[in-house]
Amino acid sequence: MAKRFPIAPAHPERTCWGCDRYCPAGDMQCGNGSDRTQHPIELFGPGWDQEGLDPVTPSKTAVRPPGN
């Protein structure tokens, strides 16, 4: 079972977020040890978990192709 993914961790820069191990950034146990995977809050900022969740609503002016 996977661990719960924190929405806004206190210090995301201290952890690698690439897998379910959440290793310390200085002691990664998986991967090739090059760089840690950043938390989405570091990449996209606060509110990252709310991005792109609104369903696409069709336009009321949409035109159907002829014959359909």
PyMOL Python script that loads the backbone (N, CA, C, O; Angstrom):
from pymol import cmd

cmd.read_pdbstr("""\
ATOM      1  N   MET A   1       0.837  -1.172   0.000  1.00  0.00           N
ATOM      2  CA  MET A   1       0.000   0.000   0.000  1.00  0.00           C
ATOM      3  C   MET A   1       0.887   1.242   0.000  1.00  0.00           C
ATOM      4  O   MET A   1       1.873   1.305   0.733  1.00  0.00           O
ATOM      5  N   ALA A   2       0.547   2.198  -0.796  1.00  0.00           N
ATOM      6  CA  ALA A   2       1.325   3.427  -0.913  1.00  0.00           C
ATOM      7  C   ALA A   2       1.056   4.348   0.275  1.00  0.00           C
ATOM      8  O   ALA A   2      -0.034   4.348   0.848  1.00  0.00           O
ATOM      9  N   LYS A   3       2.074   5.129   0.632  1.00  0.00           N
ATOM     10  CA  LYS A   3       1.922   6.111   1.696  1.00  0.00           C
ATOM     11  C   LYS A   3       1.074   7.272   1.193  1.00  0.00           C
ATOM     12  O   LYS A   3       0.989   7.517  -0.010  1.00  0.00           O
ATOM     13  N   ARG A   4       0.458   7.975   2.114  1.00  0.00           N
ATOM     14  CA  ARG A   4      -0.315   9.165   1.737  1.00  0.00           C
ATOM     15  C   ARG A   4       0.655  10.242   1.275  1.00  0.00           C
ATOM     16  O   ARG A   4       1.723  10.416   1.861  1.00  0.00           O
ATOM     17  N   PHE A   5       0.287  10.955   0.237  1.00  0.00           N
ATOM     18  CA  PHE A   5       1.144  12.003  -0.312  1.00  0.00           C
ATOM     19  C   PHE A   5       0.765  13.329   0.328  1.00  0.00           C
ATOM     20  O   PHE A   5      -0.378  13.768   0.198  1.00  0.00           O
ATOM     21  N   PRO A   6       1.709  13.982   1.025  1.00  0.00           N
ATOM     22  CA  PRO A   6       1.382  15.243   1.691  1.00  0.00           C
ATOM     23  C   PRO A   6       1.149  16.381   0.695  1.00  0.00           C
ATOM     24  O   PRO A   6       1.892  16.521  -0.277  1.00  0.00           O
ATOM     25  N   ILE A   7       0.137  17.173   0.932  1.00  0.00           N
ATOM     26  CA  ILE A   7      -0.202  18.290   0.053  1.00  0.00           C
ATOM     27  C   ILE A   7       0.773  19.450   0.235  1.00  0.00           C
ATOM     28  O   ILE A   7       1.246  20.023  -0.747  1.00  0.00           O
ATOM     29  N   ALA A   8       1.077  19.798   1.489  1.00  0.00           N
ATOM     30  CA  ALA A   8       1.974  20.925   1.771  1.00  0.00           C
ATOM     31  C   ALA A   8       2.932  20.550   2.905  1.00  0.00           C
ATOM     32  O   ALA A   8       2.704  20.936   4.051  1.00  0.00           O
ATOM     33  N   PRO A   9       3.998  19.806   2.605  1.00  0.00           N
ATOM     34  CA  PRO A   9       4.938  19.421   3.657  1.00  0.00           C
ATOM     35  C   PRO A   9       5.701  20.639   4.188  1.00  0.00           C
ATOM     36  O   PRO A   9       5.863  21.640   3.490  1.00  0.00           O
ATOM     37  N   ALA A  10       6.166  20.531   5.441  1.00  0.00           N
ATOM     38  CA  ALA A  10       6.851  21.660   6.080  1.00  0.00           C
ATOM     39  C   ALA A  10       8.170  22.001   5.387  1.00  0.00           C
ATOM     40  O   ALA A  10       8.461  23.177   5.165  1.00  0.00           O
ATOM     41  N   HIS A  11       8.959  21.009   5.047  1.00  0.00           N
ATOM     42  CA  HIS A  11      10.259  21.228   4.402  1.00  0.00           C
ATOM     43  C   HIS A  11      10.408  20.260   3.217  1.00  0.00           C
ATOM     44  O   HIS A  11      11.104  19.252   3.335  1.00  0.00           O
ATOM     45  N   PRO A  12       9.767  20.553   2.085  1.00  0.00           N
ATOM     46  CA  PRO A  12       9.807  19.619   0.958  1.00  0.00           C
ATOM     47  C   PRO A  12      11.207  19.444   0.379  1.00  0.00           C
ATOM     48  O   PRO A  12      11.484  18.431  -0.264  1.00  0.00           O
ATOM     49  N   GLU A  13      12.097  20.417   0.599  1.00  0.00           N
ATOM     50  CA  GLU A  13      13.442  20.343   0.040  1.00  0.00           C
ATOM     51  C   GLU A  13      14.311  19.303   0.727  1.00  0.00           C
ATOM     52  O   GLU A  13      15.390  18.985   0.227  1.00  0.00           O
ATOM     53  N   ARG A  14      13.880  18.772   1.844  1.00  0.00           N
ATOM     54  CA  ARG A  14      14.666  17.793   2.597  1.00  0.00           C
ATOM     55  C   ARG A  14      14.396  16.351   2.177  1.00  0.00           C
ATOM     56  O   ARG A  14      15.062  15.435   2.660  1.00  0.00           O
ATOM     57  N   THR A  15      13.438  16.139   1.293  1.00  0.00           N
ATOM     58  CA  THR A  15      12.993  14.791   0.941  1.00  0.00           C
ATOM     59  C   THR A  15      12.983  14.593  -0.565  1.00  0.00           C
ATOM     60  O   THR A  15      12.717  15.523  -1.326  1.00  0.00           O
ATOM     61  N   CYS A  16      13.279  13.356  -0.990  1.00  0.00           N
ATOM     62  CA  CYS A  16      13.112  12.978  -2.397  1.00  0.00           C
ATOM     63  C   CYS A  16      11.698  12.430  -2.537  1.00  0.00           C
ATOM     64  O   CYS A  16      11.293  11.555  -1.770  1.00  0.00           O
ATOM     65  N   TRP A  17      10.949  12.933  -3.503  1.00  0.00           N
ATOM     66  CA  TRP A  17       9.543  12.564  -3.667  1.00  0.00           C
ATOM     67  C   TRP A  17       9.331  11.609  -4.835  1.00  0.00           C
ATOM     68  O   TRP A  17       8.205  11.467  -5.313  1.00  0.00           O
ATOM     69  N   GLY A  18      10.395  10.948  -5.307  1.00  0.00           N
ATOM     70  CA  GLY A  18      10.313  10.121  -6.501  1.00  0.00           C
ATOM     71  C   GLY A  18       9.610   8.789  -6.333  1.00  0.00           C
ATOM     72  O   GLY A  18       9.134   8.225  -7.318  1.00  0.00           O
ATOM     73  N   CYS A  19       9.528   8.264  -5.116  1.00  0.00           N
ATOM     74  CA  CYS A  19       8.858   6.973  -4.895  1.00  0.00           C
ATOM     75  C   CYS A  19       8.215   6.985  -3.509  1.00  0.00           C
ATOM     76  O   CYS A  19       8.163   8.028  -2.858  1.00  0.00           O
ATOM     77  N   ASP A  20       7.734   5.848  -3.064  1.00  0.00           N
ATOM     78  CA  ASP A  20       7.053   5.752  -1.770  1.00  0.00           C
ATOM     79  C   ASP A  20       8.004   5.701  -0.584  1.00  0.00           C
ATOM     80  O   ASP A  20       7.549   5.660   0.559  1.00  0.00           O
ATOM     81  N   ARG A  21       9.299   5.702  -0.819  1.00  0.00           N
ATOM     82  CA  ARG A  21      10.253   5.634   0.293  1.00  0.00           C
ATOM     83  C   ARG A  21      10.456   6.986   0.962  1.00  0.00           C
ATOM     84  O   ARG A  21      10.755   7.038   2.155  1.00  0.00           O
ATOM     85  N   TYR A  22      10.300   8.089   0.219  1.00  0.00           N
ATOM     86  CA  TYR A  22      10.503   9.444   0.735  1.00  0.00           C
ATOM     87  C   TYR A  22      11.845   9.552   1.458  1.00  0.00           C
ATOM     88  O   TYR A  22      11.898   9.963   2.617  1.00  0.00           O
ATOM     89  N   CYS A  23      12.918   9.183   0.777  1.00  0.00           N
ATOM     90  CA  CYS A  23      14.264   9.184   1.357  1.00  0.00           C
ATOM     91  C   CYS A  23      14.739  10.607   1.646  1.00  0.00           C
ATOM     92  O   CYS A  23      14.308  11.545   0.975  1.00  0.00           O
ATOM     93  N   PRO A  24      15.621  10.783   2.635  1.00  0.00           N
ATOM     94  CA  PRO A  24      16.250  12.095   2.833  1.00  0.00           C
ATOM     95  C   PRO A  24      17.031  12.478   1.581  1.00  0.00           C
ATOM     96  O   PRO A  24      17.573  11.607   0.900  1.00  0.00           O
ATOM     97  N   ALA A  25      17.094  13.756   1.277  1.00  0.00           N
ATOM     98  CA  ALA A  25      17.742  14.218   0.045  1.00  0.00           C
ATOM     99  C   ALA A  25      19.215  13.823  -0.019  1.00  0.00           C
ATOM    100  O   ALA A  25      19.746  13.634  -1.113  1.00  0.00           O
ATOM    101  N   GLY A  26      19.880  13.696   1.113  1.00  0.00           N
ATOM    102  CA  GLY A  26      21.298  13.343   1.120  1.00  0.00           C
ATOM    103  C   GLY A  26      21.577  11.859   1.179  1.00  0.00           C
ATOM    104  O   GLY A  26      22.740  11.457   1.141  1.00  0.00           O
ATOM    105  N   ASP A  27      20.539  11.020   1.272  1.00  0.00           N
ATOM    106  CA  ASP A  27      20.731   9.576   1.412  1.00  0.00           C
ATOM    107  C   ASP A  27      19.665   8.815   0.626  1.00  0.00           C
ATOM    108  O   ASP A  27      18.884   8.057   1.203  1.00  0.00           O
ATOM    109  N   MET A  28      19.635   9.020  -0.694  1.00  0.00           N
ATOM    110  CA  MET A  28      18.629   8.351  -1.517  1.00  0.00           C
ATOM    111  C   MET A  28      18.997   6.890  -1.707  1.00  0.00           C
ATOM    112  O   MET A  28      20.152   6.560  -1.972  1.00  0.00           O
ATOM    113  N   GLN A  29      18.004   6.015  -1.570  1.00  0.00           N
ATOM    114  CA  GLN A  29      18.240   4.578  -1.649  1.00  0.00           C
ATOM    115  C   GLN A  29      17.768   3.968  -2.963  1.00  0.00           C
ATOM    116  O   GLN A  29      18.010   2.786  -3.210  1.00  0.00           O
ATOM    117  N   CYS A  30      17.121   4.720  -3.781  1.00  0.00           N
ATOM    118  CA  CYS A  30      16.679   4.194  -5.071  1.00  0.00           C
ATOM    119  C   CYS A  30      17.190   5.091  -6.185  1.00  0.00           C
ATOM    120  O   CYS A  30      17.730   6.162  -5.908  1.00  0.00           O
ATOM    121  N   GLY A  31      17.039   4.695  -7.400  1.00  0.00           N
ATOM    122  CA  GLY A  31      17.500   5.503  -8.529  1.00  0.00           C
ATOM    123  C   GLY A  31      19.010   5.484  -8.648  1.00  0.00           C
ATOM    124  O   GLY A  31      19.682   4.666  -8.022  1.00  0.00           O
ATOM    125  N   ASN A  32      19.532   6.380  -9.447  1.00  0.00           N
ATOM    126  CA  ASN A  32      20.978   6.394  -9.666  1.00  0.00           C
ATOM    127  C   ASN A  32      21.687   7.389  -8.764  1.00  0.00           C
ATOM    128  O   ASN A  32      22.900   7.562  -8.883  1.00  0.00           O
ATOM    129  N   GLY A  33      20.972   8.042  -7.875  1.00  0.00           N
ATOM    130  CA  GLY A  33      21.590   8.946  -6.924  1.00  0.00           C
ATOM    131  C   GLY A  33      21.981  10.302  -7.485  1.00  0.00           C
ATOM    132  O   GLY A  33      22.733  11.039  -6.848  1.00  0.00           O
ATOM    133  N   SER A  34      21.486  10.642  -8.661  1.00  0.00           N
ATOM    134  CA  SER A  34      21.884  11.920  -9.254  1.00  0.00           C
ATOM    135  C   SER A  34      21.205  13.106  -8.581  1.00  0.00           C
ATOM    136  O   SER A  34      21.887  13.901  -7.935  1.00  0.00           O
ATOM    137  N   ASP A  35      19.917  13.254  -8.703  1.00  0.00           N
ATOM    138  CA  ASP A  35      19.170  14.362  -8.120  1.00  0.00           C
ATOM    139  C   ASP A  35      17.881  13.835  -7.523  1.00  0.00           C
ATOM    140  O   ASP A  35      17.354  12.805  -7.944  1.00  0.00           O
ATOM    141  N   ARG A  36      17.386  14.557  -6.541  1.00  0.00           N
ATOM    142  CA  ARG A  36      16.114  14.153  -5.938  1.00  0.00           C
ATOM    143  C   ARG A  36      14.957  14.662  -6.796  1.00  0.00           C
ATOM    144  O   ARG A  36      15.112  15.616  -7.557  1.00  0.00           O
ATOM    145  N   THR A  37      13.822  14.031  -6.669  1.00  0.00           N
ATOM    146  CA  THR A  37      12.611  14.480  -7.346  1.00  0.00           C
ATOM    147  C   THR A  37      11.940  15.514  -6.457  1.00  0.00           C
ATOM    148  O   THR A  37      11.712  15.265  -5.273  1.00  0.00           O
ATOM    149  N   GLN A  38      11.624  16.674  -7.020  1.00  0.00           N
ATOM    150  CA  GLN A  38      11.027  17.746  -6.237  1.00  0.00           C
ATOM    151  C   GLN A  38       9.549  17.501  -5.988  1.00  0.00           C
ATOM    152  O   GLN A  38       8.878  16.828  -6.769  1.00  0.00           O
ATOM    153  N   HIS A  39       9.053  18.052  -4.898  1.00  0.00           N
ATOM    154  CA  HIS A  39       7.631  17.998  -4.569  1.00  0.00           C
ATOM    155  C   HIS A  39       6.911  18.987  -5.495  1.00  0.00           C
ATOM    156  O   HIS A  39       7.488  20.015  -5.850  1.00  0.00           O
ATOM    157  N   PRO A  40       5.667  18.701  -5.891  1.00  0.00           N
ATOM    158  CA  PRO A  40       4.941  19.620  -6.773  1.00  0.00           C
ATOM    159  C   PRO A  40       4.810  21.046  -6.233  1.00  0.00           C
ATOM    160  O   PRO A  40       4.726  21.989  -7.020  1.00  0.00           O
ATOM    161  N   ILE A  41       4.790  21.224  -4.920  1.00  0.00           N
ATOM    162  CA  ILE A  41       4.692  22.580  -4.375  1.00  0.00           C
ATOM    163  C   ILE A  41       5.958  23.379  -4.677  1.00  0.00           C
ATOM    164  O   ILE A  41       5.905  24.606  -4.768  1.00  0.00           O
ATOM    165  N   GLU A  42       7.097  22.696  -4.833  1.00  0.00           N
ATOM    166  CA  GLU A  42       8.338  23.380  -5.203  1.00  0.00           C
ATOM    167  C   GLU A  42       8.323  23.780  -6.675  1.00  0.00           C
ATOM    168  O   GLU A  42       8.914  24.792  -7.051  1.00  0.00           O
ATOM    169  N   LEU A  43       7.659  22.999  -7.493  1.00  0.00           N
ATOM    170  CA  LEU A  43       7.624  23.259  -8.926  1.00  0.00           C
ATOM    171  C   LEU A  43       6.518  24.237  -9.329  1.00  0.00           C
ATOM    172  O   LEU A  43       6.743  25.128 -10.149  1.00  0.00           O
ATOM    173  N   PHE A  44       5.321  24.070  -8.751  1.00  0.00           N
ATOM    174  CA  PHE A  44       4.153  24.829  -9.191  1.00  0.00           C
ATOM    175  C   PHE A  44       3.635  25.831  -8.170  1.00  0.00           C
ATOM    176  O   PHE A  44       2.782  26.654  -8.500  1.00  0.00           O
ATOM    177  N   GLY A  45       4.135  25.779  -6.930  1.00  0.00           N
ATOM    178  CA  GLY A  45       3.722  26.712  -5.897  1.00  0.00           C
ATOM    179  C   GLY A  45       2.456  26.276  -5.172  1.00  0.00           C
ATOM    180  O   GLY A  45       1.874  25.238  -5.484  1.00  0.00           O
ATOM    181  N   PRO A  46       2.038  27.086  -4.197  1.00  0.00           N
ATOM    182  CA  PRO A  46       0.815  26.758  -3.454  1.00  0.00           C
ATOM    183  C   PRO A  46      -0.385  26.654  -4.392  1.00  0.00           C
ATOM    184  O   PRO A  46      -0.484  27.386  -5.377  1.00  0.00           O
ATOM    185  N   GLY A  47      -1.275  25.754  -4.079  1.00  0.00           N
ATOM    186  CA  GLY A  47      -2.456  25.540  -4.911  1.00  0.00           C
ATOM    187  C   GLY A  47      -2.219  24.567  -6.050  1.00  0.00           C
ATOM    188  O   GLY A  47      -3.078  24.415  -6.919  1.00  0.00           O
ATOM    189  N   TRP A  48      -1.065  23.903  -6.063  1.00  0.00           N
ATOM    190  CA  TRP A  48      -0.747  22.961  -7.149  1.00  0.00           C
ATOM    191  C   TRP A  48      -1.766  21.840  -7.234  1.00  0.00           C
ATOM    192  O   TRP A  48      -2.026  21.317  -8.318  1.00  0.00           O
ATOM    193  N   ASP A  49      -2.349  21.465  -6.097  1.00  0.00           N
ATOM    194  CA  ASP A  49      -3.296  20.346  -6.085  1.00  0.00           C
ATOM    195  C   ASP A  49      -4.665  20.729  -6.637  1.00  0.00           C
ATOM    196  O   ASP A  49      -5.511  19.858  -6.837  1.00  0.00           O
ATOM    197  N   GLN A  50      -4.896  22.007  -6.883  1.00  0.00           N
ATOM    198  CA  GLN A  50      -6.171  22.466  -7.427  1.00  0.00           C
ATOM    199  C   GLN A  50      -6.103  22.754  -8.922  1.00  0.00           C
ATOM    200  O   GLN A  50      -7.125  23.055  -9.538  1.00  0.00           O
ATOM    201  N   GLU A  51      -4.932  22.668  -9.504  1.00  0.00           N
ATOM    202  CA  GLU A  51      -4.742  22.967 -10.930  1.00  0.00           C
ATOM    203  C   GLU A  51      -5.355  21.881 -11.806  1.00  0.00           C
ATOM    204  O   GLU A  51      -5.154  20.692 -11.559  1.00  0.00           O
ATOM    205  N   GLY A  52      -6.091  22.282 -12.814  1.00  0.00           N
ATOM    206  CA  GLY A  52      -6.571  21.354 -13.836  1.00  0.00           C
ATOM    207  C   GLY A  52      -7.641  20.389 -13.406  1.00  0.00           C
ATOM    208  O   GLY A  52      -7.846  19.377 -14.076  1.00  0.00           O
ATOM    209  N   LEU A  53      -8.337  20.655 -12.315  1.00  0.00           N
ATOM    210  CA  LEU A  53      -9.351  19.721 -11.864  1.00  0.00           C
ATOM    211  C   LEU A  53     -10.764  20.079 -12.314  1.00  0.00           C
ATOM    212  O   LEU A  53     -11.694  19.299 -12.112  1.00  0.00           O
ATOM    213  N   ASP A  54     -10.932  21.244 -12.917  1.00  0.00           N
ATOM    214  CA  ASP A  54     -12.253  21.628 -13.395  1.00  0.00           C
ATOM    215  C   ASP A  54     -12.560  20.888 -14.688  1.00  0.00           C
ATOM    216  O   ASP A  54     -11.722  20.849 -15.589  1.00  0.00           O
ATOM    217  N   PRO A  55     -13.745  20.301 -14.794  1.00  0.00           N
ATOM    218  CA  PRO A  55     -14.089  19.608 -16.026  1.00  0.00           C
ATOM    219  C   PRO A  55     -14.244  20.586 -17.184  1.00  0.00           C
ATOM    220  O   PRO A  55     -14.620  21.743 -16.989  1.00  0.00           O
ATOM    221  N   VAL A  56     -13.961  20.125 -18.348  1.00  0.00           N
ATOM    222  CA  VAL A  56     -14.118  20.957 -19.540  1.00  0.00           C
ATOM    223  C   VAL A  56     -15.596  20.998 -19.893  1.00  0.00           C
ATOM    224  O   VAL A  56     -16.228  19.960 -20.091  1.00  0.00           O
ATOM    225  N   THR A  57     -16.134  22.192 -19.969  1.00  0.00           N
ATOM    226  CA  THR A  57     -17.544  22.328 -20.337  1.00  0.00           C
ATOM    227  C   THR A  57     -17.629  22.719 -21.807  1.00  0.00           C
ATOM    228  O   THR A  57     -16.896  23.597 -22.263  1.00  0.00           O
ATOM    229  N   PRO A  58     -18.515  22.073 -22.542  1.00  0.00           N
ATOM    230  CA  PRO A  58     -18.619  22.388 -23.963  1.00  0.00           C
ATOM    231  C   PRO A  58     -19.159  23.801 -24.175  1.00  0.00           C
ATOM    232  O   PRO A  58     -19.974  24.297 -23.398  1.00  0.00           O
ATOM    233  N   SER A  59     -18.697  24.414 -25.215  1.00  0.00           N
ATOM    234  CA  SER A  59     -19.136  25.752 -25.560  1.00  0.00           C
ATOM    235  C   SER A  59     -20.577  25.712 -26.057  1.00  0.00           C
ATOM    236  O   SER A  59     -20.967  24.779 -26.758  1.00  0.00           O
ATOM    237  N   LYS A  60     -21.376  26.733 -25.693  1.00  0.00           N
ATOM    238  CA  LYS A  60     -22.760  26.777 -26.140  1.00  0.00           C
ATOM    239  C   LYS A  60     -22.859  27.161 -27.603  1.00  0.00           C
ATOM    240  O   LYS A  60     -23.901  26.971 -28.230  1.00  0.00           O
ATOM    241  N   THR A  61     -21.782  27.700 -28.150  1.00  0.00           N
ATOM    242  CA  THR A  61     -21.790  28.107 -29.557  1.00  0.00           C
ATOM    243  C   THR A  61     -21.155  27.048 -30.441  1.00  0.00           C
ATOM    244  O   THR A  61     -20.861  27.300 -31.609  1.00  0.00           O
ATOM    245  N   ALA A  62     -20.945  25.865 -29.883  1.00  0.00           N
ATOM    246  CA  ALA A  62     -20.320  24.808 -30.683  1.00  0.00           C
ATOM    247  C   ALA A  62     -21.224  24.466 -31.871  1.00  0.00           C
ATOM    248  O   ALA A  62     -22.446  24.398 -31.741  1.00  0.00           O
ATOM    249  N   VAL A  63     -20.612  24.260 -32.998  1.00  0.00           N
ATOM    250  CA  VAL A  63     -21.346  23.947 -34.229  1.00  0.00           C
ATOM    251  C   VAL A  63     -21.079  22.502 -34.596  1.00  0.00           C
ATOM    252  O   VAL A  63     -19.931  22.060 -34.637  1.00  0.00           O
ATOM    253  N   ARG A  64     -22.143  21.776 -34.862  1.00  0.00           N
ATOM    254  CA  ARG A  64     -21.996  20.382 -35.299  1.00  0.00           C
ATOM    255  C   ARG A  64     -21.614  20.345 -36.770  1.00  0.00           C
ATOM    256  O   ARG A  64     -22.095  21.151 -37.567  1.00  0.00           O
ATOM    257  N   PRO A  65     -20.750  19.408 -37.122  1.00  0.00           N
ATOM    258  CA  PRO A  65     -20.426  19.267 -38.540  1.00  0.00           C
ATOM    259  C   PRO A  65     -21.650  18.824 -39.333  1.00  0.00           C
ATOM    260  O   PRO A  65     -22.504  18.118 -38.796  1.00  0.00           O
ATOM    261  N   PRO A  66     -21.754  19.222 -40.601  1.00  0.00           N
ATOM    262  CA  PRO A  66     -22.922  18.822 -41.402  1.00  0.00           C
ATOM    263  C   PRO A  66     -23.002  17.306 -41.529  1.00  0.00           C
ATOM    264  O   PRO A  66     -21.988  16.622 -41.664  1.00  0.00           O
ATOM    265  N   GLY A  67     -24.235  16.796 -41.482  1.00  0.00           N
ATOM    266  CA  GLY A  67     -24.455  15.364 -41.646  1.00  0.00           C
ATOM    267  C   GLY A  67     -24.449  14.597 -40.332  1.00  0.00           C
ATOM    268  O   GLY A  67     -24.605  13.376 -40.345  1.00  0.00           O
ATOM    269  N   ASN A  68     -24.276  15.262 -39.211  1.00  0.00           N
ATOM    270  CA  ASN A  68     -24.302  14.556 -37.906  1.00  0.00           C
ATOM    271  C   ASN A  68     -25.482  14.940 -37.097  1.00  0.00           C
ATOM    272  O   ASN A  68     -25.656  14.445 -35.983  1.00  0.00           O
TER     273      ASN A  68
END
""", "prot")
cmd.dss("prot")
cmd.show_as("cartoon", "prot")
cmd.util.cbc("prot")
cmd.orient("prot")
